[in-house]
Amino acid sequence: MDRSEYAIAAERVARLKTDFDVTVLADWGDDVSVGDTTWKAGTWSLAELERLRDSLSLLADAMNGNDRFKSNLGSVTVKKASIGSHGGEAWRGQVTFSANASFTPWTVVHEFAHIWDEYNGWELSRRLEKFTGGFTSPLLSWMRKFFRLADLNGFVRADEPGKRGRKPGCNRSGYFYGDKPSGSDWNFNRVEDFAESVAMYVGWERNNALSDHARKRISRYLKSNGEKDDLFGTLDNWADYAKFFYPEAGDYTKTKRWRFVEGLMKEISEIPFSDISLD
């Protein structure tokens, strides 16, 4: 961030607070720690502040407005920091984006979906797990791994085709997802499932900044085994995994996850603000 952009940045930060009750922790500005005043550029850019607002607008629109957004997520703090290989993290009302790379609209919606879930006592992801026919069982997952029924390298994932733990119960949490999510891997659980389901709902066939990502999450299962996907360049056995993830006629709206999030959006939209309760 250049000093000349300070006023514009301040205005965008103020709009985020007003529109979404989101507070951006600025890491740019005057630095007087060494005696003389110097400008600290920080890690944010004006484009990222605008991307953050545009992405939150997509989620808020799906919720039927900014007031619904604020009622269901509460006050949220956003910052950038070094978080390893993660693009974003969400915990205790705070979203952290990687300071080492720019974030995407998909990451924004995904992380704020976590905040939505957290603000409601993680009940939303539990409801999705139940609605889609899934369950979590570390013991059953261990047995599947022990008897070599998992798509893993023994008990752990390997960075090679057919070894990333994409099948039900083959992840680290013992999450046996139901129906057909848009994807799964070693780190998949009901909380990640909910966040990805919300992002898929916001992006699927809506011609917005998430739509291309959403389409590619589904279309990769039309690829042959051994091909790379168009999202991450990951080589995997996509044809073999299609039965777990590819929805009827390639239409994500036919999945239980779409129906769940659609129902959730209607649920919070049709109830007066003062009466909203998702417990």
Buried (B, 14 or more C-beta within 10 A) or exposed (E): BEEEBBEEBEEBBEBBEEBBBBBBBBBBBEEEEEEEEEBBBBBBBEEBBBBBBEBBBBBBBBBBEBEBBBBBBEBBBBBBEEBEEEBBBBEEBBBBBBBEEBBBBBBBBBBBBBBBBBBBEBEBBBBBBEBBEBBBBEEBBBBBBEEEEBBBBEEEBBEEBBBBBBBBBBBBBBBBBBBBBBBBBBEBBBBBBBBBBBBBBBBBEBEBBBBBBBBBBBBBBEBEEEBEBBBEEBBBBBBBBBEBBBBEEEEBBEBBBBBBBEEBBEEBEEBEEEEBEBE
